[in-house]
Amino acid sequence: MELKYAFDPNSEFQKKLDSMAESIQDLRIPLELISNEWYRGNRSIFALKGKGRYQDLTSKYKKQKKEKWGSVYPILFASGRLALSITQKKSPDSIGRIENKKTLVLGTSVPYGIYHQSAKPRKKMPYRPFLFVGVEQIAPNDIKQNRLKNWMKILDSYFQQVMDKKNGKL
């Protein structure tokens, strides 16, 4: 299963990408930098020592998790497979590739990740989204407030460097 995220075509970030794509045909360098920032930002999600902004686990689930894994928190951490897949590029379950000069694909191939991410009703595994891009309400504050701003800065900086080079300023 694969989860896909597309930016709102009217969002500031999408407009920036579209604008740059018109002037610069190869965005692989800023896409690689965005990828690096994405992995770095994801590490803070898995560093939560308590429930964070998530709804707390039920006492039954807490007990089961404590018995099976030895601890209740961090909420999204049991075996570590999911965490590694979105915090470490070299993880075998990590999806991180630049498909072409203008497309970046990031994610995880861990099969149970889609269930954490989905808000569909469930009986066992709690709703615990872990892939954050925009201003999702449950995202940790540093991710929510800074992720798209950081990506915009990367794009702006790259655009400025390319334009300076074209204009002989470098």
C-alpha positions in Angstrom: 0.0 0.0 0.0 1.2 3.5 -0.7 0.1 6.8 0.8 0.4 9.8 -1.4 0.3 13.5 -0.5 -0.3 16.2 -3.0 0.0 19.9 -2.1 -3.0 22.1 -2.6 -2.4 23.7 -6.0 -3.1 27.1 -4.5 -0.8 26.7 -1.5 2.2 29.0 -1.2 4.6 26.0 -1.4 3.0 24.6 -4.6 3.1 28.0 -6.2 6.8 28.3 -5.4 7.5 24.9 -6.9 5.5 25.7 -10.0 7.3 29.1 -10.4 10.7 27.6 -10.0 9.9 24.7 -12.4 9.2 27.3 -15.1 12.6 29.0 -14.6 14.8 26.1 -13.5 14.4 22.8 -15.3 16.4 20.7 -12.7 15.3 20.8 -9.1 17.3 17.8 -7.9 19.6 19.7 -5.7 16.9 21.5 -3.6 14.8 18.3 -3.6 17.8 16.4 -2.1 18.1 19.1 0.6 14.4 18.9 1.3 14.7 15.2 1.6 17.5 15.6 4.2 15.4 18.0 6.2 12.5 15.7 6.1 14.4 12.8 7.6 15.9 15.2 10.2 12.5 16.6 11.1 11.0 13.1 11.4 13.5 12.2 14.1 11.8 14.7 16.4 8.5 13.0 16.0 9.9 9.7 17.3 11.7 11.5 20.1 8.5 12.1 22.0 8.8 10.8 25.5 5.1 11.0 26.3 1.9 11.1 24.4 2.8 14.5 22.8 -0.2 15.9 21.0 -1.7 12.4 20.4 -4.8 11.2 22.2 -3.4 9.0 25.0 -3.6 5.2 24.6 -6.3 3.3 26.4 -5.3 1.6 29.6 -5.8 -1.8 28.0 -3.5 -0.9 25.0 -0.9 0.6 27.4 -0.8 -2.6 29.4 -0.4 -4.7 26.3 2.3 -2.5 24.9 4.2 -2.4 28.2 4.0 -6.2 28.4 5.1 -6.8 24.8 7.7 -4.0 24.3 8.7 -3.1 27.8 7.6 0.5 27.7 4.5 2.6 26.6 6.3 5.6 25.2 7.2 6.8 22.7 3.7 6.0 21.4 4.8 5.2 17.8 7.8 3.1 18.8 7.7 -0.6 19.3 10.2 -2.5 17.2 11.8 0.6 15.7 11.1 -0.5 12.1 8.7 2.3 11.3 10.8 5.0 13.0 13.9 3.9 11.1 12.1 3.9 7.8 11.3 7.6 8.0 14.3 8.9 10.0 17.1 7.1 8.2 17.6 7.2 4.4 19.5 3.9 4.4 16.8 1.9 6.2 15.6 -1.0 3.9 12.0 0.2 4.4 12.7 3.9 3.6 11.3 5.3 0.5 13.3 8.3 -0.5 14.0 9.0 -4.2 14.1 11.7 -6.7 12.1 10.3 -9.5 13.0 13.0 -12.1 14.3 16.5 -12.2 11.1 17.8 -10.5 9.7 15.0 -8.4 10.6 13.8 -4.9 9.0 10.7 -3.3 9.4 10.2 0.4 7.7 7.6 2.7 7.9 4.2 4.1 7.3 0.6 2.9 6.5 -0.6 6.4 3.2 -2.4 5.8 1.5 -1.3 9.0 2.4 2.4 8.5 -0.7 3.0 6.4 -2.9 1.8 9.4 -1.3 4.3 11.8 -1.8 7.1 9.2 -5.4 6.3 8.3 -8.2 7.8 10.4 -10.5 4.8 9.5 -12.2 3.1 12.4 -10.1 0.4 14.0 -10.2 -2.2 16.7 -6.5 -2.8 17.6 -3.9 -0.4 16.2 -4.6 3.2 17.3 -4.7 6.2 14.9 -1.2 7.6 15.1 -0.3 9.6 12.0 3.5 10.0 11.6 3.9 11.6 8.1 3.5 15.3 8.4 3.9 17.9 5.7 1.7 20.8 6.4 -0.1 22.2 9.4 -1.8 19.0 10.6 -3.2 19.6 14.1 -1.5 16.6 15.7 2.0 17.3 14.4 4.6 18.4 16.9 5.0 22.2 17.0 8.4 22.3 15.5 7.3 20.2 12.6 4.0 22.0 12.1 5.5 25.5 12.2 8.8 25.0 10.5 8.7 22.2 7.9 7.2 24.1 5.0 9.1 27.3 5.9 12.3 25.4 5.9 11.5 23.9 2.5 10.6 27.3 1.1 14.0 28.7 2.3 15.8 25.8 0.6 13.9 26.6 -2.7 14.5 30.4 -2.3 18.2 29.9 -1.7 18.6 27.6 -4.6 16.6 29.8 -6.9 18.8 32.8 -5.9 22.0 30.9 -6.5 20.9 29.8 -10.0 19.8 33.3 -10.9 23.0 34.8 -9.6 25.0 32.3 -11.7 22.9 33.1 -14.8 23.5 36.8 -14.2 27.2 36.4 -13.7 27.2 37.2 -10.0 28.9 34.0 -8.9 
